[in-house]
Amino acid sequence: MKILTSALALCLASLCLTSCQSTNENSHTTATTTASPPVAQELSVVPRPQTIADMMKQRGEQDEAKPALKVISPANNATINGSTVEVKLDLSGDLKGYTPHKDPATGKGNHIHVILDNQPYEAYYELGQPFELRNVTEGKHTLRVFPSRPWHESYKNEGAFQMVSFTVKGGGDAAKPTTTNKGETMASPANSPGSSASPTPAREGKDMAKSNAGEIDPAKPLLTYSRPKGEYAGADADTIMIDFWLRNAKLQAEGGDYRVRYTVDGGSPQFIDAWNPIWLTGWMSGKHTVKLELVDKNGQLVENGGYNSTTREINVVKK
């Protein structure tokens, strides 16, 4: 009887130990799976994509052009009555065939980057008609413009970049019509009773988000964020360009004291020391933030109206 009891006790102990080991092993497996970190995004700088290099060959001399812009309207220090601001530009210089125009088949083409205050740029293709900034808020604003290629790389020659400041009175209320100085109605609200579509072709333009200009000193260094912007899908998501415009500043590789610092998703800061676009590969699907800053030789942000530090959100879509 004692032998039977001992054997039964030994069997129960063995069963308990086996059960506990099984439970601990399963718990360890689950914990390891749960704790596994997601794959980290590793970006690297690569040469200009071959597709763009091929496009440049097809364009002939256009990429050697030196386009110059002049802002016809709004005039510098002008006062605009109403929420719609017409942008009209004059293009000149050594163009070598460079002409802003959107190809209806591809939806791409040479264009002008139009930036109100420090909002993302809008593309202006047809210079034969004014570009409208709609629903602009009351107050002081800054307009920056420069010519761009179909893949949004800016021209960086002397005279390409222009900047004006202007003041809007009575703007930013979409429920009221835009009027001239004499009170003549220029445009009715889109949803107002009795309003109808204009018989003239729709102008290029954009309803602007609420913003106001910073206190920019035109004599100080100024960084203008250009790309990246918006959504990147398919082949466009493989390599993404960072591009910008510099005024009153030379970067270190060109004998100057400044650097452009860029940060992706709040990661480790990287630097651009020559005024050329860079292309980054290794992007993962999802939303990302890109921050561009102009810093001095000591790594300190160069302040100018709050515009020398700009963050944009982009969306990368990969299959």
Steps between C-alpha positions, in 0.01 A plus 500: 500500500785739582665418168172574312457830682858607425464412133176697476663803665797478266269485199303803612820701559629408157167603339504833682860572398425421136192725506695790656781467250252504211331810637829684551623413151179626340517822702860557392410453131213745523710760680778474241254546213331797665827670587649473151553860374379605153757516223681833520500730198851557370533783249802551279599768250518375142586660164238669284255229388557366150145586395570867569840484330328359191237773512774763513654359182165522323457862607807621315640826635207589727679397817785738416254790480517803726137607534434832671171597662339833577190533717255729319230456762462526785743790511740513792338672801164513321167497686244255359131546571322166520597138555613417144852597404602478134854390435639608165860435399731593217751239383820598320868411492698242307216249472642247250147378433382503861126573507257429785221274374316190619490204262135386494608138448741473793375782723861616532714777357714802577336726754550771759496428872276756671530520879276713720661569837648163602229273367579216256553628147238494226595429137426773243513370142338746261657844536268645237230536764526609865521247779252558781566473871148471640362567845819668616465622857522860607848620593854504367620225267814400315508347153797300372532364146764310301500283183502123516544197276230231450650291784494811726873571508540878518717721282756669720646773281513869580163664434296179525375566853273795578328607821244772574296596803143631492211570733144370466203696632156349535619154402456151627119485530365255246142614567566845353578597141839629396483862393711767337602826666172650377289224645436329166448127535784300351384152606194369681526229763479160333186395695321834511144524356501598137865436442586320180804366326706757319492476117877546497732201554578421860826653613777312662492564870465369851286569806758593759514388860510766768849646532691822543851605413782495748718805538748420224817705462575490124869562570541194724551136396176333399422132441194415292373143534391355166496117501398239609127562502179299490466133412752270335378174348636231270836577343488855645529348849833329429711816511372830639668834436581770753528840332500860623585858406769703677526876512784705653684187612783277379540145622827367638601300193472822297715709732222617731415466868160332476357151487153361428402253769233245420322262735261221402246380755690667780806281447867588493570832325683487167657785305511637147811709432459576128200670344373206298202270545556163660307176449423261785409133467385244755162652585236284666128532437317748719510862606833670561616842612787683330657801670738742327698761692764756414775496762825692544852358540428435868185303423269776623176572320513820292183689585308696234126533548470138611554380141844342539354199680219324316338160552279328246310170517511265201330168431686208345292223342679176411350165406 
